[in-house]
Amino acid sequence: MVENLWISKALLTGFEITSGLKVKNFLKSCLIGVNVPSDLMSMACNFLNCCEETLPFKYLGLLVGANPKSMPTWEPLLEKLRRKFNSWGNRHISLGGRIVLLNAVLNLIPKFYLSYLKMSVNVCTLIVNIQREIL
């Protein structure tokens, strides 16, 4: 394990030399161990000068490592759709305008989640219900 840490640090140094980019703040980086003892993880975090994170974690708004079959995994998506819908409020938008909003906004947000997670039928039904409220 220690050899892997030295190799990781050497790879980051090689990246800095070849690209001209530099990792300035390792404290913003996290190390996640899967089936790794906690003492080994703390030693690795101290060696790489970063913090330790556990699964599931949030990356670009998605819960990585979460169970896609459970409803709490999808709650951020549903809340985002509801917020978008409520932000439009009771404005007088024509039927064509509402269809454009649905296609441009409320259909694309779930597609981002679907690029990573498999959606259950229940979640799909809830999303369709939110979209139907607009029409």
C-alpha positions as CSV (number, residue, x, y, z in Angstrom):
1,M,0.0,0.0,0.0
2,V,2.8,2.4,0.8
3,E,4.4,1.7,-2.5
4,N,1.1,2.7,-4.2
5,L,1.1,5.9,-2.3
6,W,4.6,6.8,-3.4
7,I,3.6,5.9,-7.0
8,S,0.5,8.1,-6.8
9,K,2.6,11.0,-5.5
10,A,5.2,10.5,-8.2
11,L,2.4,10.5,-10.9
12,L,1.0,13.8,-9.6
13,T,4.5,15.2,-9.6
14,G,5.1,14.0,-13.2
15,F,1.7,15.5,-14.2
16,E,2.8,18.8,-12.7
17,I,6.1,18.8,-14.6
18,T,4.7,17.8,-18.0
19,S,1.5,19.9,-18.0
20,G,2.7,22.9,-16.1
21,L,-0.3,22.7,-13.9
22,K,0.1,22.2,-10.2
23,V,-2.1,20.8,-7.5
24,K,-2.0,23.7,-5.0
25,N,-4.3,22.6,-2.3
26,F,-4.5,18.9,-1.4
27,L,-6.8,19.7,1.5
28,K,-9.6,20.2,-1.1
29,S,-8.9,16.7,-2.4
30,C,-10.4,13.6,-0.8
31,L,-9.3,10.0,-0.6
32,I,-12.0,7.3,-0.5
33,G,-11.2,3.8,0.5
34,V,-13.3,0.8,-0.3
35,N,-12.7,-2.2,2.0
36,V,-9.6,-0.5,3.4
37,P,-8.8,-0.5,7.1
38,S,-9.3,2.9,8.8
39,D,-5.7,3.1,10.1
40,L,-4.3,2.6,6.6
41,M,-6.7,5.3,5.3
42,S,-5.6,7.8,7.9
43,M,-2.0,7.1,7.1
44,A,-2.6,7.5,3.4
45,C,-4.4,10.8,4.0
46,N,-1.6,12.1,6.1
47,F,1.0,11.0,3.5
48,L,-0.9,12.7,0.6
49,N,-2.0,15.6,2.8
50,C,-5.7,15.3,1.9
51,C,-8.9,14.5,3.8
52,E,-10.8,11.2,4.1
53,E,-14.2,10.8,2.6
54,T,-16.7,7.9,2.7
55,L,-19.3,6.5,0.3
56,P,-21.7,7.9,-0.8
57,F,-20.3,11.3,-1.7
58,K,-21.7,14.0,-3.8
59,Y,-20.0,14.9,-7.1
60,L,-21.6,17.3,-9.6
61,G,-24.8,17.0,-7.7
62,L,-24.9,13.2,-8.0
63,L,-24.6,10.8,-5.1
64,V,-21.7,8.5,-6.1
65,G,-21.9,5.1,-4.4
66,A,-25.5,5.4,-3.3
67,N,-28.2,2.8,-4.0
68,P,-30.1,3.9,-7.1
69,K,-33.1,1.9,-6.0
70,S,-33.7,3.8,-2.8
71,M,-35.8,7.0,-2.8
72,P,-33.4,9.2,-0.9
73,T,-30.9,8.9,-3.7
74,W,-33.3,10.6,-6.1
75,E,-34.6,13.2,-3.6
76,P,-32.1,15.9,-4.7
77,L,-33.3,15.5,-8.4
78,L,-36.9,15.7,-7.4
79,E,-36.3,18.8,-5.2
80,K,-34.4,20.5,-8.1
81,L,-37.3,19.8,-10.5
82,R,-39.8,21.2,-7.9
83,R,-37.7,24.3,-7.4
84,K,-37.5,24.9,-11.1
85,F,-41.2,24.5,-11.4
86,N,-41.9,26.8,-8.5
87,S,-39.5,29.4,-9.7
88,W,-41.6,29.8,-12.9
89,G,-44.6,30.4,-10.5
90,N,-48.0,31.4,-11.9
91,R,-46.6,33.4,-14.7
92,H,-48.8,33.5,-17.8
93,I,-46.8,31.2,-20.1
94,S,-48.5,29.9,-23.3
95,L,-48.8,26.2,-23.9
96,G,-46.0,26.4,-26.5
97,G,-43.8,28.2,-23.9
98,R,-44.5,25.6,-21.3
99,I,-43.6,22.8,-23.8
100,V,-40.3,24.5,-24.6
101,L,-39.5,24.9,-20.9
102,L,-40.3,21.2,-20.3
103,N,-38.1,20.1,-23.2
104,A,-35.2,22.5,-22.5
105,V,-35.1,22.3,-18.7
106,L,-37.1,19.6,-17.0
107,N,-36.3,16.8,-19.5
108,L,-32.5,17.5,-19.5
109,I,-31.9,17.5,-15.7
110,P,-33.1,13.9,-15.3
111,K,-31.0,12.9,-18.4
112,F,-27.9,14.0,-16.5
113,Y,-28.7,11.7,-13.6
114,L,-29.6,8.9,-16.0
115,S,-26.1,9.1,-17.5
116,Y,-24.9,7.7,-14.2
117,L,-27.7,6.0,-12.4
118,K,-30.5,3.6,-13.4
119,M,-33.9,5.2,-12.5
120,S,-36.7,3.2,-10.9
121,V,-40.2,3.3,-12.2
122,N,-41.5,5.1,-9.1
123,V,-39.0,7.9,-9.6
124,C,-39.9,8.1,-13.3
125,T,-43.6,8.4,-12.4
126,L,-42.9,11.2,-9.9
127,I,-40.9,13.1,-12.6
128,V,-43.7,12.7,-15.1
129,N,-46.2,14.0,-12.5
130,I,-44.1,17.1,-11.9
131,Q,-43.9,17.7,-15.6
132,R,-47.6,17.2,-16.0
133,E,-48.3,19.9,-13.4
134,I,-46.7,22.4,-15.7
135,L,-48.9,21.5,-18.7
